[in-house]
Amino acid sequence: MMNVFSVSANLMRLGAIDFGLIVDGAVIIVESIFHRISTSQVNSGMKKLTSEQMD
């Protein structure tokens, strides 16, 4: 894709792309975990997460 958009492939750009992919993946995983916990809280009738559940 970098060739298609005429972007040079130097080490700084490749490192930034790699770092962005890693951080994006981590953010998606954390959001998914939070969504699952909050959805289970709504279904069980609980309003607030306990510290054990947060851990």
C-alpha distance matrix in Angstrom:
0.0 3.8 5.3 5.0 6.4 8.5 8.6 10.8 10.6 14.1 15.9 16.4 12.8 12.1 15.4 14.9 11.8 14.0 17.0 15.6 14.8 18.4 20.1 18.5 19.8 23.2 23.6 23.0 25.5 28.1 27.9 28.4 31.4 32.9 32.5 34.2 37.0 37.7 37.7 40.2 42.3 42.6 43.7 46.2 47.7 47.0 45.9 45.0 43.2 45.4 44.5 44.5 41.9 39.7 40.0
3.8 0.0 3.8 5.5 5.3 6.0 5.0 7.1 7.2 10.7 12.9 13.3 9.9 9.8 13.4 12.9 10.6 13.2 16.0 15.0 15.0 18.4 19.9 19.0 20.7 23.7 24.2 24.2 26.7 28.9 29.0 29.9 32.7 34.0 34.1 35.9 38.4 39.1 39.5 42.0 43.8 44.3 45.6 48.0 49.3 48.4 47.1 46.0 44.1 46.2 45.0 45.2 42.8 40.4 40.5
5.3 3.8 0.0 3.8 5.4 4.9 6.1 7.5 8.3 12.0 14.8 15.8 12.7 12.6 16.4 16.3 14.2 16.6 19.6 18.8 18.6 21.9 23.7 22.7 24.2 27.3 27.9 27.7 30.1 32.6 32.6 33.3 36.1 37.6 37.5 39.3 41.9 42.6 42.8 45.3 47.2 47.6 48.8 51.3 52.7 51.9 50.7 49.6 47.8 49.9 48.7 48.8 46.4 44.0 44.1
5.0 5.5 3.8 0.0 3.8 5.6 7.8 10.4 11.7 15.3 18.0 18.5 15.1 15.2 18.8 18.2 15.7 18.3 21.2 19.7 19.5 23.0 24.5 23.0 24.5 27.8 28.0 27.5 30.2 32.6 32.2 32.8 35.9 37.3 36.8 38.7 41.5 41.9 41.9 44.5 46.5 46.6 47.8 50.5 51.8 51.2 50.0 49.1 47.5 49.9 49.0 49.1 46.5 44.2 44.6
6.4 5.3 5.4 3.8 0.0 3.8 5.6 9.1 11.1 14.3 17.0 16.8 13.3 14.3 17.7 16.4 14.4 17.6 19.9 18.3 18.7 22.3 23.2 21.8 23.9 27.0 26.8 26.7 29.6 31.7 31.1 32.2 35.3 36.3 35.9 38.1 40.7 40.9 41.2 44.0 45.7 45.8 47.2 49.9 50.9 50.1 48.7 47.8 46.3 48.7 47.7 48.2 45.6 43.1 43.7
8.5 6.0 4.9 5.6 3.8 0.0 3.8 6.4 9.2 12.2 15.5 15.6 12.7 13.9 17.4 16.7 15.3 18.4 20.7 19.7 20.4 23.7 24.8 24.0 26.1 28.9 29.0 29.2 32.0 34.0 33.8 34.9 37.8 38.9 38.8 41.0 43.4 43.8 44.2 46.9 48.6 48.8 50.3 52.9 53.9 53.0 51.5 50.4 48.8 51.0 49.8 50.3 47.9 45.3 45.6
8.6 5.0 6.1 7.8 5.6 3.8 0.0 3.8 6.4 9.0 12.1 11.9 8.9 10.5 13.8 13.1 12.1 15.2 17.4 16.6 17.6 20.8 21.8 21.3 23.5 26.1 26.4 26.9 29.6 31.4 31.5 32.8 35.5 36.5 36.8 39.0 41.2 41.7 42.4 45.0 46.5 47.0 48.6 51.0 52.0 50.8 49.3 48.0 46.2 48.3 47.0 47.4 45.2 42.5 42.7
10.8 7.1 7.5 10.4 9.1 6.4 3.8 0.0 3.8 5.9 9.5 10.0 8.0 9.4 12.7 12.8 12.5 15.1 17.3 17.3 18.5 21.1 22.5 22.6 24.6 27.0 27.6 28.4 30.8 32.6 33.1 34.5 36.9 38.1 38.6 40.6 42.7 43.4 44.3 46.7 48.2 49.0 50.6 52.8 53.9 52.6 51.1 49.5 47.6 49.4 47.8 48.2 46.2 43.4 43.3
10.6 7.2 8.3 11.7 11.1 9.2 6.4 3.8 0.0 3.8 6.7 8.2 6.4 6.4 9.9 11.0 10.4 12.3 14.9 15.5 16.3 18.6 20.4 20.8 22.4 24.7 25.8 26.6 28.6 30.6 31.4 32.6 34.8 36.3 37.0 38.8 40.9 41.8 42.7 44.9 46.6 47.5 49.0 51.0 52.4 50.9 49.6 48.0 45.8 47.4 45.7 45.9 44.0 41.3 41.0
14.1 10.7 12.0 15.3 14.3 12.2 9.0 5.9 3.8 0.0 3.8 5.6 5.6 6.3 8.7 10.2 11.0 12.4 14.4 15.7 17.0 18.7 20.3 21.4 23.1 24.9 26.1 27.5 29.3 30.9 32.0 33.5 35.4 36.7 37.8 39.7 41.4 42.5 43.7 45.8 47.2 48.4 50.0 51.8 53.0 51.4 50.0 48.0 45.8 47.2 45.3 45.6 43.9 41.1 40.5
15.9 12.9 14.8 18.0 17.0 15.5 12.1 9.5 6.7 3.8 0.0 3.8 5.5 5.1 5.9 8.5 9.9 10.4 11.9 14.0 15.3 16.4 18.1 19.7 21.2 22.6 24.2 25.8 27.2 28.7 30.2 31.7 33.3 34.7 36.1 37.8 39.3 40.6 41.9 43.8 45.2 46.6 48.2 49.8 51.1 49.3 48.0 45.9 43.4 44.7 42.5 42.7 41.3 38.4 37.6
16.4 13.3 15.8 18.5 16.8 15.6 11.9 10.0 8.2 5.6 3.8 0.0 3.8 5.5 5.1 6.1 8.7 9.9 10.5 12.1 14.3 15.4 16.4 18.1 20.1 21.2 22.3 24.3 26.0 27.1 28.4 30.3 31.9 32.9 34.4 36.3 37.7 38.7 40.3 42.3 43.4 44.8 46.6 48.2 49.3 47.4 45.8 43.7 41.4 42.7 40.6 41.2 39.7 36.7 36.1
12.8 9.9 12.7 15.1 13.3 12.7 8.9 8.0 6.4 5.6 5.5 3.8 0.0 3.8 5.4 5.1 6.2 8.6 9.8 10.5 12.4 14.4 15.3 16.3 18.4 20.1 21.0 22.5 24.5 25.9 26.8 28.6 30.5 31.6 32.7 34.7 36.4 37.3 38.6 40.8 42.0 43.1 44.9 46.8 47.8 46.1 44.6 42.7 40.6 42.2 40.4 40.9 39.2 36.2 35.9
12.1 9.8 12.6 15.2 14.3 13.9 10.5 9.4 6.4 6.3 5.1 5.5 3.8 0.0 3.8 5.5 5.2 6.1 8.6 9.9 10.7 12.5 14.4 15.3 16.8 18.7 20.1 21.3 23.0 24.8 26.0 27.3 29.2 30.7 31.7 33.4 35.2 36.4 37.5 39.5 41.1 42.3 43.8 45.6 47.0 45.3 44.1 42.2 39.9 41.4 39.5 39.7 37.9 35.2 34.7
15.4 13.4 16.4 18.8 17.7 17.4 13.8 12.7 9.9 8.7 5.9 5.1 5.4 3.8 0.0 3.8 5.5 5.1 6.0 8.4 9.9 10.6 12.2 14.0 15.5 16.7 18.3 20.0 21.4 22.8 24.4 25.9 27.4 28.8 30.3 32.0 33.4 34.7 36.2 38.0 39.3 40.8 42.4 44.0 45.3 43.4 42.1 40.0 37.6 38.8 36.7 37.0 35.5 32.6 31.9
14.9 12.9 16.3 18.2 16.4 16.7 13.1 12.8 11.0 10.2 8.5 6.1 5.1 5.5 3.8 0.0 3.8 5.5 5.1 6.0 8.6 10.0 10.5 11.9 14.2 15.4 16.3 18.2 20.1 21.1 22.3 24.2 25.9 26.9 28.3 30.3 31.8 32.7 34.2 36.3 37.4 38.7 40.5 42.2 43.2 41.4 39.9 37.9 35.7 37.2 35.4 35.9 34.2 31.2 30.9
11.8 10.6 14.2 15.7 14.4 15.3 12.1 12.5 10.4 11.0 9.9 8.7 6.2 5.2 5.5 3.8 0.0 3.8 5.5 5.1 6.3 8.8 10.1 10.5 12.4 14.5 15.4 16.5 18.6 20.2 21.1 22.6 24.7 25.9 26.9 28.8 30.6 31.6 32.7 34.9 36.3 37.4 39.0 40.9 42.1 40.6 39.3 37.5 35.4 37.1 35.5 35.8 33.8 31.0 30.9
14.0 13.2 16.6 18.3 17.6 18.4 15.2 15.1 12.3 12.4 10.4 9.9 8.6 6.1 5.1 5.5 3.8 0.0 3.8 5.4 5.2 6.4 8.8 10.0 10.9 12.7 14.5 15.7 17.0 18.9 20.3 21.5 23.2 24.9 26.1 27.5 29.3 30.7 31.8 33.6 35.2 36.7 38.1 39.7 41.2 39.5 38.5 36.6 34.1 35.5 33.8 33.7 31.9 29.3 28.8
17.0 16.0 19.6 21.2 19.9 20.7 17.4 17.3 14.9 14.4 11.9 10.5 9.8 8.6 6.0 5.1 5.5 3.8 0.0 3.8 5.4 5.2 6.2 8.5 10.0 10.8 12.4 14.3 15.6 16.8 18.4 20.1 21.5 22.8 24.4 26.1 27.5 28.7 30.3 32.1 33.3 34.9 36.6 38.0 39.3 37.4 36.1 34.0 31.6 32.9 31.0 31.2 29.6 26.7 26.2
15.6 15.0 18.8 19.7 18.3 19.7 16.6 17.3 15.5 15.7 14.0 12.1 10.5 9.9 8.4 6.0 5.1 5.4 3.8 0.0 3.8 5.5 5.2 5.9 8.5 10.0 10.5 12.2 14.3 15.5 16.4 18.2 20.1 21.1 22.3 24.4 25.9 26.8 28.2 30.4 31.6 32.8 34.6 36.3 37.4 35.7 34.3 32.5 30.4 32.1 30.5 31.0 29.0 26.1 26.2
14.8 15.0 18.6 19.5 18.7 20.4 17.6 18.5 16.3 17.0 15.3 14.3 12.4 10.7 9.9 8.6 6.3 5.2 5.4 3.8 0.0 3.8 5.6 5.1 6.2 8.7 10.0 10.6 12.4 14.5 15.5 16.5 18.6 20.2 21.1 22.7 24.6 25.9 26.8 28.8 30.5 31.7 33.1 34.9 36.4 34.9 33.9 32.2 29.9 31.6 30.3 30.2 28.0 25.6 25.5
18.4 18.4 21.9 23.0 22.3 23.7 20.8 21.1 18.6 18.7 16.4 15.4 14.4 12.5 10.6 10.0 8.8 6.4 5.2 5.5 3.8 0.0 3.8 5.5 5.2 6.4 8.8 10.1 10.9 12.6 14.5 15.6 16.9 18.7 20.2 21.5 23.0 24.6 25.9 27.5 29.1 30.7 32.1 33.6 35.1 33.4 32.5 30.5 27.9 29.3 27.6 27.4 25.5 23.0 22.5
20.1 19.9 23.7 24.5 23.2 24.8 21.8 22.5 20.4 20.3 18.1 16.4 15.3 14.4 12.2 10.5 10.1 8.8 6.2 5.2 5.6 3.8 0.0 3.8 5.4 5.1 6.2 8.7 10.0 10.7 12.3 14.3 15.6 16.6 18.3 20.2 21.4 22.6 24.2 26.1 27.2 28.7 30.5 31.9 33.1 31.2 30.0 27.9 25.5 27.1 25.4 25.8 23.8 21.0 20.9
18.5 19.0 22.7 23.0 21.8 24.0 21.3 22.6 20.8 21.4 19.7 18.1 16.3 15.3 14.0 11.9 10.5 10.0 8.5 5.9 5.1 5.5 3.8 0.0 3.8 5.5 5.2 6.2 8.7 10.1 10.7 12.3 14.4 15.5 16.5 18.5 20.2 21.1 22.3 24.5 25.8 27.0 28.7 30.5 31.7 30.2 29.0 27.4 25.2 27.2 26.1 26.4 24.0 21.4 21.8
19.8 20.7 24.2 24.5 23.9 26.1 23.5 24.6 22.4 23.1 21.2 20.1 18.4 16.8 15.5 14.2 12.4 10.9 10.0 8.5 6.2 5.2 5.4 3.8 0.0 3.8 5.5 5.2 6.3 8.8 10.0 10.6 12.5 14.4 15.4 16.7 18.6 20.1 21.1 22.8 24.5 26.0 27.2 28.9 30.5 29.1 28.3 26.8 24.3 26.1 25.0 24.7 22.3 20.1 20.2
23.2 23.7 27.3 27.8 27.0 28.9 26.1 27.0 24.7 24.9 22.6 21.2 20.1 18.7 16.7 15.4 14.5 12.7 10.8 10.0 8.7 6.4 5.1 5.5 3.8 0.0 3.8 5.5 5.2 6.3 8.6 9.9 10.7 12.4 14.2 15.5 16.8 18.4 19.9 21.4 22.8 24.6 26.1 27.4 28.8 27.0 26.2 24.2 21.6 23.1 21.6 21.5 19.4 16.9 16.8
23.6 24.2 27.9 28.0 26.8 29.0 26.4 27.6 25.8 26.1 24.2 22.3 21.0 20.1 18.3 16.3 15.4 14.5 12.4 10.5 10.0 8.8 6.2 5.2 5.5 3.8 0.0 3.8 5.5 5.2 6.1 8.6 10.0 10.6 12.2 14.3 15.5 16.4 18.1 20.1 21.1 22.5 24.4 25.9 27.0 25.2 24.0 22.3 20.1 22.0 21.0 21.4 19.0 16.3 17.1
23.0 24.2 27.7 27.5 26.7 29.2 26.9 28.4 26.6 27.5 25.8 24.3 22.5 21.3 20.0 18.2 16.5 15.7 14.3 12.2 10.6 10.1 8.7 6.2 5.2 5.5 3.8 0.0 3.8 5.5 5.2 6.1 8.7 10.0 10.4 12.3 14.3 15.3 16.2 18.4 19.9 21.1 22.5 24.4 25.8 24.5 23.6 22.4 20.3 22.5 22.0 22.0 19.1 17.1 18.1
25.5 26.7 30.1 30.2 29.6 32.0 29.6 30.8 28.6 29.3 27.2 26.0 24.5 23.0 21.4 20.1 18.6 17.0 15.6 14.3 12.4 10.9 10.0 8.7 6.3 5.2 5.5 3.8 0.0 3.8 5.5 5.1 6.3 8.7 9.9 10.7 12.5 14.3 15.3 16.7 18.5 20.2 21.3 22.8 24.5 23.1 22.7 21.2 18.6 20.4 19.7 19.2 16.4 14.7 15.2
28.1 28.9 32.6 32.6 31.7 34.0 31.4 32.6 30.6 30.9 28.7 27.1 25.9 24.8 22.8 21.1 20.2 18.9 16.8 15.5 14.5 12.6 10.7 10.1 8.8 6.3 5.2 5.5 3.8 0.0 3.8 5.4 5.2 6.2 8.6 10.0 10.7 12.2 14.1 15.5 16.6 18.5 20.2 21.3 22.6 20.7 20.0 18.1 15.6 17.4 16.6 16.6 13.9 11.7 12.6
27.9 29.0 32.6 32.2 31.1 33.8 31.5 33.1 31.4 32.0 30.2 28.4 26.8 26.0 24.4 22.3 21.1 20.3 18.4 16.4 15.5 14.5 12.3 10.7 10.0 8.6 6.1 5.2 5.5 3.8 0.0 3.8 5.5 5.1 6.1 8.6 10.0 10.5 12.0 14.2 15.2 16.5 18.3 20.0 21.0 19.5 18.5 17.3 15.4 17.9 17.8 18.2 15.0 13.1 14.9
28.4 29.9 33.3 32.8 32.2 34.9 32.8 34.5 32.6 33.5 31.7 30.3 28.6 27.3 25.9 24.2 22.6 21.5 20.1 18.2 16.5 15.6 14.3 12.3 10.6 9.9 8.6 6.1 5.1 5.4 3.8 0.0 3.8 5.5 5.1 6.2 8.7 9.9 10.4 12.3 14.2 15.5 16.6 18.4 20.1 19.0 18.7 17.8 15.8 18.3 18.5 18.1 14.7 13.6 15.2
31.4 32.7 36.1 35.9 35.3 37.8 35.5 36.9 34.8 35.4 33.3 31.9 30.5 29.2 27.4 25.9 24.7 23.2 21.5 20.1 18.6 16.9 15.6 14.4 12.5 10.7 10.0 8.7 6.3 5.2 5.5 3.8 0.0 3.8 5.4 5.2 6.2 8.6 9.9 10.7 12.4 14.5 15.6 16.7 18.5 17.0 16.9 15.6 13.0 15.0 15.0 14.4 11.1 10.2 11.6
32.9 34.0 37.6 37.3 36.3 38.9 36.5 38.1 36.3 36.7 34.7 32.9 31.6 30.7 28.8 26.9 25.9 24.9 22.8 21.1 20.2 18.7 16.6 15.5 14.4 12.4 10.6 10.0 8.7 6.2 5.1 5.5 3.8 0.0 3.8 5.5 5.2 6.1 8.4 9.9 10.5 12.4 14.3 15.4 16.5 14.7 14.0 12.6 10.5 13.1 13.5 13.8 10.4 9.0 11.5
32.5 34.1 37.5 36.8 35.9 38.8 36.8 38.6 37.0 37.8 36.1 34.4 32.7 31.7 30.3 28.3 26.9 26.1 24.4 22.3 21.1 20.2 18.3 16.5 15.4 14.2 12.2 10.4 9.9 8.6 6.1 5.1 5.4 3.8 0.0 3.8 5.5 5.2 5.9 8.5 9.8 10.6 12.3 14.3 15.4 14.5 13.9 13.6 12.3 15.3 16.5 16.5 12.9 12.2 14.9
34.2 35.9 39.3 38.7 38.1 41.0 39.0 40.6 38.8 39.7 37.8 36.3 34.7 33.4 32.0 30.3 28.8 27.5 26.1 24.4 22.7 21.5 20.2 18.5 16.7 15.5 14.3 12.3 10.7 10.0 8.6 6.2 5.2 5.5 3.8 0.0 3.8 5.6 5.1 6.2 8.6 10.1 10.7 12.3 14.3 13.6 14.1 13.9 12.1 14.7 16.0 15.3 11.5 11.9 14.1
37.0 38.4 41.9 41.5 40.7 43.4 41.2 42.7 40.9 41.4 39.3 37.7 36.4 35.2 33.4 31.8 30.6 29.3 27.5 25.9 24.6 23.0 21.4 20.2 18.6 16.8 15.5 14.3 12.5 10.7 10.0 8.7 6.2 5.2 5.5 3.8 0.0 3.8 5.5 5.2 6.2 8.9 10.1 10.7 12.3 10.8 11.3 10.6 8.4 10.9 12.4 11.9 8.1 8.7 11.4
37.7 39.1 42.6 41.9 40.9 43.8 41.7 43.4 41.8 42.5 40.6 38.7 37.3 36.4 34.7 32.7 31.6 30.7 28.7 26.8 25.9 24.6 22.6 21.1 20.1 18.4 16.4 15.3 14.3 12.2 10.5 9.9 8.6 6.1 5.2 5.6 3.8 0.0 3.8 5.4 4.9 6.4 8.8 10.0 10.6 9.3 8.9 8.9 8.1 11.5 13.6 13.9 10.3 10.6 13.9
37.7 39.5 42.8 41.9 41.2 44.2 42.4 44.3 42.7 43.7 41.9 40.3 38.6 37.5 36.2 34.2 32.7 31.8 30.3 28.2 26.8 25.9 24.2 22.3 21.1 19.9 18.1 16.2 15.3 14.1 12.0 10.4 9.9 8.4 5.9 5.1 5.5 3.8 0.0 3.8 5.3 5.2 6.4 8.8 10.1 10.2 10.7 11.7 11.3 14.5 16.8 16.6 12.9 13.8 16.7
40.2 42.0 45.3 44.5 44.0 46.9 45.0 46.7 44.9 45.8 43.8 42.3 40.8 39.5 38.0 36.3 34.9 33.6 32.1 30.4 28.8 27.5 26.1 24.5 22.8 21.4 20.1 18.4 16.7 15.5 14.2 12.3 10.7 9.9 8.5 6.2 5.2 5.4 3.8 0.0 3.8 5.5 5.1 6.2 8.6 8.6 10.4 11.3 10.4 12.9 15.4 14.5 11.0 12.9 15.5
42.3 43.8 47.2 46.5 45.7 48.6 46.5 48.2 46.6 47.2 45.2 43.4 42.0 41.1 39.3 37.4 36.3 35.2 33.3 31.6 30.5 29.1 27.2 25.8 24.5 22.8 21.1 19.9 18.5 16.6 15.2 14.2 12.4 10.5 9.8 8.6 6.2 4.9 5.3 3.8 0.0 3.8 5.5 5.3 6.1 5.1 6.6 7.7 7.6 10.4 13.5 13.4 10.2 11.9 15.0
42.6 44.3 47.6 46.6 45.8 48.8 47.0 49.0 47.5 48.4 46.6 44.8 43.1 42.3 40.8 38.7 37.4 36.7 34.9 32.8 31.7 30.7 28.7 27.0 26.0 24.6 22.5 21.1 20.2 18.5 16.5 15.5 14.5 12.4 10.6 10.1 8.9 6.4 5.2 5.5 3.8 0.0 3.8 5.5 5.2 6.2 7.0 9.5 10.6 13.7 16.9 17.1 13.9 15.3 18.6
43.7 45.6 48.8 47.8 47.2 50.3 48.6 50.6 49.0 50.0 48.2 46.6 44.9 43.8 42.4 40.5 39.0 38.1 36.6 34.6 33.1 32.1 30.5 28.7 27.2 26.1 24.4 22.5 21.3 20.2 18.3 16.6 15.6 14.3 12.3 10.7 10.1 8.8 6.4 5.1 5.5 3.8 0.0 3.8 5.6 7.9 10.0 12.5 13.0 15.6 18.8 18.2 15.1 17.1 20.0
46.2 48.0 51.3 50.5 49.9 52.9 51.0 52.8 51.0 51.8 49.8 48.2 46.8 45.6 44.0 42.2 40.9 39.7 38.0 36.3 34.9 33.6 31.9 30.5 28.9 27.4 25.9 24.4 22.8 21.3 20.0 18.4 16.7 15.4 14.3 12.3 10.7 10.0 8.8 6.2 5.3 5.5 3.8 0.0 3.8 5.7 8.9 11.1 11.6 13.4 16.9 16.1 13.5 16.1 18.8
47.7 49.3 52.7 51.8 50.9 53.9 52.0 53.9 52.4 53.0 51.1 49.3 47.8 47.0 45.3 43.2 42.1 41.2 39.3 37.4 36.4 35.1 33.1 31.7 30.5 28.8 27.0 25.8 24.5 22.6 21.0 20.1 18.5 16.5 15.4 14.3 12.3 10.6 10.1 8.6 6.1 5.2 5.6 3.8 0.0 3.8 6.5 9.6 11.3 13.4 17.1 17.2 14.8 16.9 20.0
47.0 48.4 51.9 51.2 50.1 53.0 50.8 52.6 50.9 51.4 49.3 47.4 46.1 45.3 43.4 41.4 40.6 39.5 37.4 35.7 34.9 33.4 31.2 30.2 29.1 27.0 25.2 24.5 23.1 20.7 19.5 19.0 17.0 14.7 14.5 13.6 10.8 9.3 10.2 8.6 5.1 6.2 7.9 5.7 3.8 0.0 3.8 6.0 7.7 9.7 13.5 13.9 11.8 13.8 16.9
45.9 47.1 50.7 50.0 48.7 51.5 49.3 51.1 49.6 50.0 48.0 45.8 44.6 44.1 42.1 39.9 39.3 38.5 36.1 34.3 33.9 32.5 30.0 29.0 28.3 26.2 24.0 23.6 22.7 20.0 18.5 18.7 16.9 14.0 13.9 14.1 11.3 8.9 10.7 10.4 6.6 7.0 10.0 8.9 6.5 3.8 0.0 3.8 7.0 9.7 13.2 14.6 12.5 13.4 17.0
45.0 46.0 49.6 49.1 47.8 50.4 48.0 49.5 48.0 48.0 45.9 43.7 42.7 42.2 40.0 37.9 37.5 36.6 34.0 32.5 32.2 30.5 27.9 27.4 26.8 24.2 22.3 22.4 21.2 18.1 17.3 17.8 15.6 12.6 13.6 13.9 10.6 8.9 11.7 11.3 7.7 9.5 12.5 11.1 9.6 6.0 3.8 0.0 3.8 6.5 9.6 11.6 9.9 10.3 13.8
43.2 44.1 47.8 47.5 46.3 48.8 46.2 47.6 45.8 45.8 43.4 41.4 40.6 39.9 37.6 35.7 35.4 34.1 31.6 30.4 29.9 27.9 25.5 25.2 24.3 21.6 20.1 20.3 18.6 15.6 15.4 15.8 13.0 10.5 12.3 12.1 8.4 8.1 11.3 10.4 7.6 10.6 13.0 11.6 11.3 7.7 7.0 3.8 0.0 3.8 6.6 8.1 6.1 6.6 10.1
45.4 46.2 49.9 49.9 48.7 51.0 48.3 49.4 47.4 47.2 44.7 42.7 42.2 41.4 38.8 37.2 37.1 35.5 32.9 32.1 31.6 29.3 27.1 27.2 26.1 23.1 22.0 22.5 20.4 17.4 17.9 18.3 15.0 13.1 15.3 14.7 10.9 11.5 14.5 12.9 10.4 13.7 15.6 13.4 13.4 9.7 9.7 6.5 3.8 0.0 3.8 5.4 5.3 6.4 8.8
44.5 45.0 48.7 49.0 47.7 49.8 47.0 47.8 45.7 45.3 42.5 40.6 40.4 39.5 36.7 35.4 35.5 33.8 31.0 30.5 30.3 27.6 25.4 26.1 25.0 21.6 21.0 22.0 19.7 16.6 17.8 18.5 15.0 13.5 16.5 16.0 12.4 13.6 16.8 15.4 13.5 16.9 18.8 16.9 17.1 13.5 13.2 9.6 6.6 3.8 0.0 3.8 5.4 5.0 6.2
44.5 45.2 48.8 49.1 48.2 50.3 47.4 48.2 45.9 45.6 42.7 41.2 40.9 39.7 37.0 35.9 35.8 33.7 31.2 31.0 30.2 27.4 25.8 26.4 24.7 21.5 21.4 22.0 19.2 16.6 18.2 18.1 14.4 13.8 16.5 15.3 11.9 13.9 16.6 14.5 13.4 17.1 18.2 16.1 17.2 13.9 14.6 11.6 8.1 5.4 3.8 0.0 3.8 5.4 5.1
41.9 42.8 46.4 46.5 45.6 47.9 45.2 46.2 44.0 43.9 41.3 39.7 39.2 37.9 35.5 34.2 33.8 31.9 29.6 29.0 28.0 25.5 23.8 24.0 22.3 19.4 19.0 19.1 16.4 13.9 15.0 14.7 11.1 10.4 12.9 11.5 8.1 10.3 12.9 11.0 10.2 13.9 15.1 13.5 14.8 11.8 12.5 9.9 6.1 5.3 5.4 3.8 0.0 3.8 5.4
39.7 40.4 44.0 44.2 43.1 45.3 42.5 43.4 41.3 41.1 38.4 36.7 36.2 35.2 32.6 31.2 31.0 29.3 26.7 26.1 25.6 23.0 21.0 21.4 20.1 16.9 16.3 17.1 14.7 11.7 13.1 13.6 10.2 9.0 12.2 11.9 8.7 10.6 13.8 12.9 11.9 15.3 17.1 16.1 16.9 13.8 13.4 10.3 6.6 6.4 5.0 5.4 3.8 0.0 3.8
40.0 40.5 44.1 44.6 43.7 45.6 42.7 43.3 41.0 40.5 37.6 36.1 35.9 34.7 31.9 30.9 30.9 28.8 26.2 26.2 25.5 22.5 20.9 21.8 20.2 16.8 17.1 18.1 15.2 12.6 14.9 15.2 11.6 11.5 14.9 14.1 11.4 13.9 16.7 15.5 15.0 18.6 20.0 18.8 20.0 16.9 17.0 13.8 10.1 8.8 6.2 5.1 5.4 3.8 0.0
